[in-house]
Amino acid sequence: MRVTGGEYSHYVSTGCYVHPDCLTCPLERCIYDGKQGKKKNLISAIKMMADNGIAAHTIANTVGVSIRTVHRYKASNLRSDSHASS
């Protein structure tokens, strides 16, 4: 649930499949904030879950992609990490 109506509105942090609490979520942009950040958030969610040792098939079921997509994002992330450390 998003905050609307300003600072004094009633807000319930319901979380999502990525994180149980909106206010402490590690994503840069909420998954409910439209398509602009959807792919970036998907990659972040896959990375976060993989880093926490969650199996590829569980990640795929949770975020609604194929297991192959999870492996592809993980491999892509490994390549980008190796370039960043060079």
N, CA, C and O of each residue as an XYZ file, in Angstrom:
344
protein
N       0.842     -1.181      0.000
C       0.000      0.000      0.000
C       0.885      1.241      0.000
O       1.836      1.318      0.778
N       0.589      2.206     -0.853
C       1.389      3.416     -0.939
C       0.832      4.507     -0.042
O      -0.366      4.547      0.239
N       1.707      5.382      0.401
C       1.288      6.529      1.195
C       0.667      7.551      0.265
O       1.282      7.942     -0.727
N      -0.537      7.986      0.571
C      -1.179      9.061     -0.179
C      -1.815     10.007      0.809
O      -2.221      9.593      1.894
N      -1.904     11.249      0.454
C      -2.571     12.193      1.328
C      -1.653     12.898      2.300
O      -2.121     13.564      3.224
N      -0.378     12.765      2.110
C       0.552     13.534      2.921
C       1.075     12.806      4.141
O       0.846     11.614      4.342
N       1.775     13.566      4.932
C       2.501     13.051      6.077
C       1.609     12.446      7.156
O       2.031     11.518      7.846
N       0.398     12.945      7.314
C      -0.458     12.510      8.413
C      -1.525     11.491      8.003
O      -2.497     11.287      8.730
N      -1.351     10.859      6.857
C      -2.321      9.859      6.418
C      -2.082      8.541      7.140
O      -0.973      8.257      7.594
N      -3.136      7.743      7.239
C      -3.037      6.417      7.846
C      -2.339      5.491      6.848
O      -2.726      5.436      5.681
N      -1.335      4.780      7.288
C      -0.546      3.944      6.391
C      -0.353      2.566      6.993
O       0.041      2.435      8.152
N      -0.630      1.551      6.212
C      -0.399      0.172      6.632
C       0.651     -0.419      5.703
O       0.455     -0.471      4.489
N       1.750     -0.859      6.268
C       2.830     -1.440      5.484
C       2.544     -2.923      5.277
O       2.779     -3.745      6.162
N       2.031     -3.249      4.090
C       1.662     -4.630      3.815
C       2.768     -5.416      3.124
O       2.709     -6.645      3.076
N       3.764     -4.740      2.595
C       4.847     -5.431      1.911
C       4.407     -6.039      0.596
O       3.341     -5.718      0.070
N       5.245     -6.926      0.071
C       4.967     -7.605     -1.197
C       5.792     -8.884     -1.229
O       6.323     -9.312     -0.203
N       5.899     -9.493     -2.402
C       6.672    -10.730     -2.505
C       8.163    -10.516     -2.312
O       8.894    -11.468     -2.040
N       8.626     -9.270     -2.449
C      10.054     -8.987     -2.310
C      10.445     -8.831     -0.844
O      11.464     -9.364     -0.405
N       9.627     -8.096     -0.090
C       9.969     -7.770      1.292
C       8.687     -7.599      2.103
O       7.727     -7.012      1.605
N       8.647     -8.089      3.321
C       7.405     -8.030      4.092
C       7.033     -6.649      4.625
O       5.896     -6.445      5.052
N       7.963     -5.701      4.610
C       7.690     -4.381      5.167
C       8.100     -3.291      4.180
O       9.274     -3.174      3.830
N       7.141     -2.506      3.737
C       7.414     -1.448      2.748
C       8.468     -0.456      3.224
O       9.314     -0.022      2.442
N       8.420     -0.100      4.490
C       9.285      0.967      4.993
C      10.747      0.562      5.133
O      11.621      1.422      5.238
N      11.016     -0.729      5.135
C      12.410     -1.189      5.213
C      12.835     -1.958      3.967
O      13.874     -2.618      3.976
N      12.057     -1.883      2.912
C      12.350     -2.606      1.672
C      13.671     -2.129      1.065
O      13.932     -0.927      1.019
N      14.506     -3.065      0.599
C      15.797     -2.686      0.028
C      15.735     -2.202     -1.420
O      16.737     -1.712     -1.939
N      14.592     -2.325     -2.082
C      14.501     -1.890     -3.472
C      14.548     -0.373     -3.578
O      14.056      0.342     -2.705
N      15.145      0.103     -4.658
C      15.226      1.543     -4.890
C      13.872      2.138     -5.232
O      13.587      3.289     -4.904
N      13.044      1.348     -5.891
C      11.738      1.817     -6.337
C      10.703      0.724     -6.064
O      10.957     -0.455     -6.308
N       9.550      1.122     -5.561
C       8.494      0.168     -5.221
C       7.989     -0.561     -6.464
O       7.858      0.038     -7.532
N       7.709     -1.840     -6.320
C       7.193     -2.612     -7.453
C       5.827     -2.112     -7.886
O       5.411     -2.362     -9.017
N       5.124     -1.415     -7.015
C       3.798     -0.904     -7.339
C       3.841      0.482     -7.980
O       2.790      1.061     -8.255
N       5.021      1.019     -8.220
C       5.156      2.359     -8.792
C       5.203      2.370    -10.303
O       5.801      3.280    -10.879
N       4.618      1.428    -10.955
C       4.529      1.447    -12.411
C       5.612      0.660    -13.100
O       6.476      0.056    -12.465
N       5.546      0.682    -14.426
C       6.435     -0.141    -15.246
C       7.856      0.382    -15.332
O       8.765     -0.388    -15.640
N       8.083      1.662    -15.072
C       9.427      2.234    -15.234
C      10.475      1.478    -14.454
O      11.560      1.215    -14.971
N      10.176      1.127    -13.235
C      11.163      0.441    -12.412
C      10.961     -1.051    -12.320
O      11.659     -1.717    -11.555
N      10.018     -1.601    -13.082
C       9.673     -3.010    -12.935
C      10.844     -3.943    -13.222
O      11.117     -4.840    -12.424
N      11.541     -3.756    -14.337
C      12.650     -4.653    -14.674
C      13.792     -4.491    -13.675
O      14.386     -5.479    -13.242
N      14.093     -3.266    -13.316
C      15.167     -3.023    -12.360
C      14.832     -3.664    -11.008
O      15.698     -4.246    -10.356
N      13.569     -3.550    -10.600
C      13.155     -4.167     -9.349
C      13.153     -5.677     -9.442
O      13.485     -6.355     -8.470
N      12.789     -6.212    -10.583
C      12.806     -7.655    -10.772
C      14.232     -8.170    -10.614
O      14.464     -9.165     -9.928
N      15.171     -7.503    -11.239
C      16.579     -7.892    -11.132
C      17.046     -7.773     -9.685
O      17.731     -8.661     -9.177
N      16.677     -6.679     -9.019
C      17.060     -6.484     -7.614
C      16.474     -7.561     -6.721
O      17.148     -8.063     -5.822
N      15.212     -7.920     -6.969
C      14.555     -8.946     -6.164
C      15.236    -10.294     -6.365
O      15.487    -11.016     -5.399
N      15.534    -10.633     -7.608
C      16.206    -11.905     -7.896
C      17.582    -11.922     -7.229
O      17.962    -12.916     -6.610
N      18.317    -10.837     -7.353
C      19.649    -10.758     -6.740
C      19.565    -10.893     -5.220
O      20.340    -11.634     -4.616
N      18.625    -10.177     -4.606
C      18.492    -10.212     -3.160
C      18.156    -11.625     -2.670
O      18.738    -12.110     -1.700
N      17.213    -12.275     -3.354
C      16.832    -13.626     -2.945
C      17.964    -14.618     -3.185
O      18.214    -15.487     -2.349
N      18.653    -14.495     -4.326
C      19.770    -15.394     -4.628
C      20.905    -15.212     -3.613
O      21.518    -16.185     -3.173
N      21.175    -13.961     -3.250
C      22.217    -13.681     -2.258
C      21.879    -14.270     -0.890
O      22.769    -14.554     -0.088
N      20.584    -14.449     -0.634
C      20.146    -15.040      0.635
C      20.018    -16.557      0.546
O      19.501    -17.195      1.462
N      20.489    -17.133     -0.560
C      20.534    -18.581     -0.698
C      19.225    -19.245     -1.096
O      19.074    -20.457     -0.941
N      18.276    -18.464     -1.607
C      17.002    -19.035     -2.027
C      17.185    -19.716     -3.381
O      17.823    -19.166     -4.278
N      16.629    -20.900     -3.522
C      16.781    -21.701     -4.740
C      16.131    -21.011     -5.936
O      15.153    -20.277     -5.793
N      16.694    -21.262     -7.117
C      16.217    -20.632     -8.355
C      14.747    -20.920     -8.621
O      14.010    -20.029     -9.043
N      14.310    -22.160     -8.378
C      12.899    -22.483     -8.650
C      11.963    -21.737     -7.699
O      10.853    -21.371     -8.085
N      12.399    -21.512     -6.466
C      11.590    -20.755     -5.505
C      11.530    -19.282     -5.911
O      10.471    -18.658     -5.840
N      12.657    -18.735     -6.333
C      12.685    -17.351     -6.803
C      11.756    -17.200     -8.005
O      10.966    -16.258     -8.070
N      11.852    -18.118     -8.943
C      11.022    -18.061    -10.155
C       9.546    -18.074     -9.811
O       8.778    -17.280    -10.354
N       9.137    -18.961     -8.916
C       7.736    -19.026     -8.510
C       7.295    -17.768     -7.774
O       6.167    -17.307     -7.946
N       8.175    -17.218     -6.961
C       7.837    -16.038     -6.167
C       7.639    -14.799     -7.032
O       6.673    -14.059     -6.847
N       8.552    -14.571     -7.976
C       8.468    -13.343     -8.787
C       7.732    -13.527    -10.104
O       7.498    -12.561    -10.831
N       7.361    -14.783    -10.415
C       6.553    -15.026    -11.600
C       7.309    -15.046    -12.916
O       6.805    -14.575    -13.935
N       8.521    -15.594    -12.894
C       9.312    -15.748    -14.116
C       9.750    -17.204    -14.224
O       9.518    -17.996    -13.310
N      10.378    -17.553    -15.332
C      10.870    -18.921    -15.495
C      12.184    -19.111    -14.730
O      12.876    -18.150    -14.394
N      12.496    -20.369    -14.472
C      13.769    -20.679    -13.810
C      14.926    -20.216    -14.680
O      15.935    -19.729    -14.168
N      14.786    -20.364    -15.993
C      15.822    -19.911    -16.931
C      16.062    -18.412    -16.792
O      17.207    -17.963    -16.842
N      15.003    -17.638    -16.620
C      15.144    -16.188    -16.444
C      15.935    -15.878    -15.176
O      16.781    -14.984    -15.174
N      15.665    -16.606    -14.113
C      16.416    -16.409    -12.864
C      17.892    -16.679    -13.103
O      18.741    -15.888    -12.693
N      18.207    -17.796    -13.768
C      19.610    -18.125    -14.047
C      20.255    -17.073    -14.952
O      21.423    -16.729    -14.769
N      19.507    -16.567    -15.917
C      20.029    -15.543    -16.823
C      20.364    -14.260    -16.054
O      21.430    -13.680    -16.261
N      19.468    -13.813    -15.171
C      19.743    -12.609    -14.376
C      20.911    -12.821    -13.420
O      21.723    -11.920    -13.211
N      20.991    -14.027    -12.838
C      22.108    -14.310    -11.935
C      23.429    -14.287    -12.693
O      24.411    -13.731    -12.202
N      23.468    -14.886    -13.887
C      24.691    -14.898    -14.694
C      25.058    -13.482    -15.127
O      26.229    -13.105    -15.106
N      24.068    -12.711    -15.512
C      24.298    -11.327    -15.918
C      24.856    -10.518    -14.750
O      25.748     -9.690    -14.931
N      24.337    -10.759    -13.574
C      24.801    -10.070    -12.376
C      26.244    -10.429    -12.051
O      27.018     -9.565    -11.637
N      26.613    -11.684    -12.231
C      27.988    -12.104    -11.991
C      28.943    -11.415    -12.955
O      30.025    -10.983    -12.558
N      28.541    -11.309    -14.238
C      29.388    -10.633    -15.223
C      29.556     -9.154    -14.868
O      30.662     -8.620    -14.950
N      28.473     -8.497    -14.478
C      28.566     -7.064    -14.176
C      29.371     -6.832    -12.906
O      30.072     -5.825    -12.804
N      29.289     -7.759    -11.912
C      30.081     -7.641    -10.705
C      31.567     -7.805    -10.986
O      32.391     -7.118    -10.383
N      31.918     -8.714    -11.901
C      33.330     -8.922    -12.212
C      33.914     -7.731    -12.959
O      35.091     -7.410    -12.794
N      33.088     -7.065    -13.792
C      33.556     -5.861    -14.484
C      33.714     -4.698    -13.518
O      34.613     -3.875    -13.690
N      32.869     -4.612    -12.517
C      32.931     -3.522    -11.542
C      34.158     -3.636    -10.666
O      34.714     -2.618    -10.254
N      34.602     -4.870    -10.367
C      35.749     -5.059     -9.491
C      37.080     -4.961    -10.241
O      38.139     -4.940     -9.614
N      37.036     -4.903    -11.568
C      38.273     -4.847    -12.366
C      38.888     -3.470    -12.329
O      39.930     -3.243    -12.943
